[in-house]
Amino acid sequence: MVALYGVVHGIEWNPLIEYPPSICPSLSLRGSLANFPKGTRIGLEGFCPEDLRKLDRYMGDVGNKHGLRFMGYDPRSGEDYWGALEEFCREKGFDIVYLGDRQREVDYIRAAVLYEKTRDSELVQEKGESDEKYNRKRIERNERIYRAKVLMKKTHELGRDQGMLDNLRKSRVKVAVVGLSHGDLWSARREELCLDIDSYSRQTLIGGYGATEFEEDAKPDPNLVYERESLLREIRFLRTGRIVNERTPDFVGTWDRHTPSEGYFEMFISELDGKTLSGIIEDYNGKAFFSGEFREGILRFTKYYDPIESGPNANTNFLEYGVRRFDDGWCGYFVARRSWSNDCVFMTRDVSMQPLNMALAFDKIVGGLVYPKGKYHTNYLWREMEPLLCEGTELS
C-alpha cells in the first residue's frame, strides 16, 4: 500500500518582468508526512545527486555539440521545492528513494534537441520561387516542427512517467511524493496501472503567485487527468491519420492553417433533420457537442466541450461557427462567446484529405476571393462571416 501525494512544485513565470515565485512544501504537507514513523521508505520525484550531475553534464555536452541554447525541461525543475522536502525527510529519518529514471531523461533530452534543431531550421524564399511553392514549404516545415514537439511530449509525459512507475514498484516505497500531473493520473487510473494506493493527498496552487493549499483524501482533477488522453490522441493521429478509429467522420478539418495537424478535428453528425443537424466533434482537446443549421448557403453551428471528457486547454466558452461551401471545401471562422476571440476554420467531406492539403485548400479559397483593394483576404472573409456569427450569441 502506498500513500500518494501529488504536489505543485513549480510555476510558469516571465523572467523579463517578474521575480521567480517560490513554492515550498506546505506546513500541512509536512505535518501529514510527519505522521509516518522513522525509517519509512519514501519515494521522491527527481534524481539522486550523482544522476543530476551526469544529466547536467550531458545536457551541456549535447547543447555545445549542436550549437543550441537548450530550452527544454530542466531535470532540476522545482529544485528549491524538492531540496526543501528532501531536507525535511532526512530530518525525520526517512529512507529516501529517487524515482527519476536517468535513461528516460536522456531520451527526453535527445527528443528536445531534435525539436530545437527542427524549430531553428531556416526557411527562405528562393529567388524566383513562387508564393504557392514557398507557402507549401512553410507549412511542411511547421508540420515537421509539430511532429518533433509531439515526440518530445511523448518522451517527457509518457516515458518519464513510466520510468517513475517502474521505480516505484521496484523500490516498494510506502510513501510517494510526485508532481501533481503524475499524482492525479496515478490516483485516477490506479486499477489500470495496478497500483495499490492507500490514500491520495494534493498540494495545489491557489491564486497566481505561489500560494498553495493542501487537501487530504483528495480526488484527482479530471481535466488534468485528461491531459494524458489529449497526448494519446495526438500520437494516434500522427500514427494512423485518425483521432477516433472506430468510426468514419462526416467531416474532417483544421482550425490552424499554419500548422494544420495541430488544429485537426473530426466531425460526426448524429442527427440530420432537414436543415438542422447535431453531433460530436473530436479533437486533441477532447469531445465537444455541436448543433446548428444550414441557412443561405452557410453552415452555422454552436460547439461546446464536454466538461469531463476534455482537457485543460479546451475553450470553456460556447464557440460559434460559420462556414461557407466552396469548390475545395468549407471555409469560414469561429468566435468564442464572452471573449470574442476568433480564428479561421476549414473542413471537408473528403475524410482522406491530409492536413497539409487542407491548409493549401484554405489558402486557395481565400486567395481566390474577390475583395476590396488593400483588404487582407482572411480579414475580408471574416467581415463576410461576422454578422452571421454574431447574431444571437447572448446566453439565454
C-alpha angles and dihedrals in degrees: 000000000000128000102216127204124189115197141181104233102169143022135207115251139168109247091198096063107014142056113237109266115234120228118189135181102276123240089245091054091048090048091052093049091046089067090072116090125252112276094033111151108238126185119214127192109246140046139296115256093259093053090047091054091049092048092048090051093046092050090051093048093048093047093050093045094055097034092241133147093222109230099170131109113313112223086216091059108144090012093154091054096047092041091055092046092048091051091050092050091051091050088054092049096244121161103241122213121186111222099194117111113220096204092051088052091051089052089052094049090052091051090047091052090051089052093049092048092048092047092048094051112122123247117199131171104230121225108275093012112139121240089240093056092044091050090054090049090050094051092045089054091050089051091053090051090050093051090050090050092052090049089052091050090047094055091043102044101028104026098044091042092053091048091054091048091051091051091046091056095043096048095049093216120184094210130032128189114191140154116293096250091054093044096049092048095047092047094047094046100034094130093047090048093043092236119157099214116180097186141351127215130176137207105199137179121257122187122000108285114058104292112139141186130209125222126186122206087020130176120229120250106255092210091053090048090050090061087082091054089049091057092045089053091054092049092046092052094048090049102041107015092242137088092198113035098180096068139035112239123230091220135014124194150141137240092200113069092177096055101014097180090059091058097039119140140171123221122206119191111210099171129030118175114169105297097348125084141171139181145115134308118203122198137146091282091060140254122343132182123222139185131177150125145245113251128171094338093314126111104213122183143157121230130194131174124242104251091220103037096049137078132241091267093062114112108248093203126089107262119216116207131192120180131173126208118246131171093267099040145298116311135181147100141282130211130199117230116242094009095052091206111152141190142169128272135194127194137171142188088225096094091184092063112120120230092246090058090047090058092046091048091051092052090047091053097048091039090056096050118110106237136163116278112268094022115119107237099234090048090051091051088052091052089055093049100038099083091052094046095047097049113111097350095140112111113250 
